[in-house]
Amino acid sequence: MKETFDLSANQARRIALAAQGFGEARPASVNRRHFAKTAERLGVIQLDSVNVIVRTHYLPAFSRLGVYPQALLEKEAWGNKRSLFEYWGHEASLLPLALQPLLRWRMARAEAGEQWGGLARFGKERRPYIESVLAEIEKRGPVTGGDFATGPRGASGWWSWSEGKRALEWLFWAGYVTTATRRGFERVYDLTARVLPAEIHGMPTPPEADAQRALVRIASRAMGVATEADLRDYFRLPLQGARARVQELVEAGELLPVKVEGFSKPAYLHPEAQTPRKIAARALLSPFDNLIWFRDRTERLFGVKIRLEIYTPAEKRTHGYYVLPFLEGDTITARVDLKADRKEKVLRVQASHTEPGAGPDTPDLLAAELSRMAAWLGLERVEVARRGKLAGALKSALKGLSA
């Protein structure tokens, strides 16, 4: 007897894409309202220092909205009237300001030394020193790790941080300080009370269970349909806490249990999730994009294995160093290993590979998106290396665009 499902694999994929903002046409011109809507919909934007193309936090808005001024993100993240703040959301993240009270339980756990072993030990052993650093920030104003660069360095797993940098990161983790701005990618710290708007800083702190329920709601809305593990991963919630919160929301009718084709575990549908008949997306996805960052879910939804190969020796890489999957409609049809050669003003496609869902239009559609990305990055052309089965067709498609 054939197994029956509440949602087919195709329906689940379209639900997930719509929830992430891929079910809407890109605006002709992107303004602050478009960007704010995207950030609110995602709930969290991962930060990362790798700058092979552009740092990853700039890419989710480009993938969904198309060409937009990068200064728009910088203004919302680090401007005087910011709408985002930095904290540990998924990993290091930008999050809408309204989420700050929902993460204070994590800050409290950090202060109590319950998370991140090495830094937690440092917090217990060097608390008087940490308090002296905090007092110095109160007196001096914004500081960087370089302002406290003296003292012994940590081991390689601590990125060779000085004691001063570790103190700043502990204060950041515990919520005493936050990012006032960035210089390049260097974090500039100041007191949270001086950085965040008074109405946010003054909001009451919800009980931990209430905050976690709110975060699960946000994750559910952002994913559309998800398993318990998917929901937990979105904001990296603790296992037992997430499990209890999911069941509480199911009992309240805020999560709808469903059986999804291709999912081996029970799933939960957001009550307001949309199921478009068709997704017409064309997008290059950061390897840290919300849609694909949880690799197990990516494989369930799209039938492709996404692996970050930055830390894999070059000779052992399958697809390349910094690989962006190409979303075509509701299918991942290709992957490209990209590098922005800023000196030569070239977007280099170092390898290009097809996926089983690729069709005859894939080279042309991918070429158009690569050209769009190059223009957004201020690069003058796209050049394709010979590596990968898609290389020849992609090179011809790019020539056709420029003819």
Secondary structure by P-SEA (a helix, b strand, c coil): cbbbbcccaaaaaaaaaaaacccccccccccaaaaaaaaaaacbbbbbcccccccccccccccccccccaaaaaaaccccccccccccccccccccccccccaaaaaaaaaacccccaaaaaaaacaaaaaaaaaaaaccccccccccccccccccccccccaaaaaaaaaaaacccccccccccbbbbccccccccccccccccccaaaaaaaaaaaaaaacccccaaaaaacccccaaaaaaaaaaaaaaccbbbbbbccccbbbbbccccccccccccccccccccccccaaaaaaaaccbbbbbcccccccccccccbbbbbbcccccccccbbbbccccccccccbbbbccccccaaaaaaaaaaaaaaaaaccccccccccccaaaaaaaaaaaaac
